Amino acid sequence: MSKKKVLILGSNGFLGRHTLSCLSNNEQFDIVEIRDSSELDIRNYEELNSYLKKNRPDHIINCAAFVGGISYGYKYQAKLLEHNVKLGINIYQASLENKILSVINPISNCVYPENISLYKEEDLWNGPPHESVYFYAQSKRFLIALAQGYKKEHGLNSVNVIMSNMYGPFDHFDPDRSHALGALLKKIYDAKVQKENKVEIYGTGKPLREWLYVEDAAISLVKSLDLESDYYLFNVGVNEGISVLDLAKKIAKKVNWEGEFTFDLSRPDGVRAKTVDGTYGKKILGWEPQIDLDTGIAKTVEWYMEENG
């Protein structure tokens, strides 16, 4: 049986590099990659189209995105929408022209409405996203709609995988680009190294979040390559949240730091609570995330301390 040729867009990014690693361990795939915009700017249609004509992949896993944490969402409101919409349009136009069999899109769960706390696929369009992620979320909603439109009009297959907040090795850890887990790990580790006894948490520490270990996220994308040709939209998650403060305490225990947490109440909390119902996704893939939060935090802390020790 001939191998499937898979192009990974954004293979140098957080999710992209784990997806590349996961694919590399599977003999049924040939892999090509566009690491980042310095290698090929996907916003330039002619560059992307020429690349696809030359390399002729069967499938695309689209890990390319312009993204950051809550502060990023407030700082780059127009840019988040503009850049990500350009990426999506070019990817689908070039995929159609080059007869790509399917496009697989990882989607952040911030696309869900701000007024619900348990994310189910049927509720996706029942309200606007939270203001803290509004423009990035709208760009990803556009991508979902684009995928559906290209299936209906042109027969191009897509898999849209909505994921819980990801974490793990090679995540962003700087305050502007990281999610809560990465930012907390950096702050707590720095406090330990510098022998400080206080770490500041942005907001109240009360919001509930669900976390998906990045290797599980990558596996869900690779498994999506085996689905029958169609249009798909489903969640990958386990419906289990943890408060930001309790998350910080877990990280502190793994880092072996025993200080005190303070709260910067001038910082926004974002959505009050969000967990992901992965029931439908589990049915579609015949699989669900395998790495529990304690194990994932331990793996992430071990990697981070080795990198920064």
Order of alpha helices (4+ residues) and beta strands (2+ residues): beta-alpha-beta-alpha-beta-alpha-alpha-beta-beta-alpha-beta-beta-alpha-beta-beta-beta-alpha-beta-beta-alpha-beta-beta-alpha-alpha
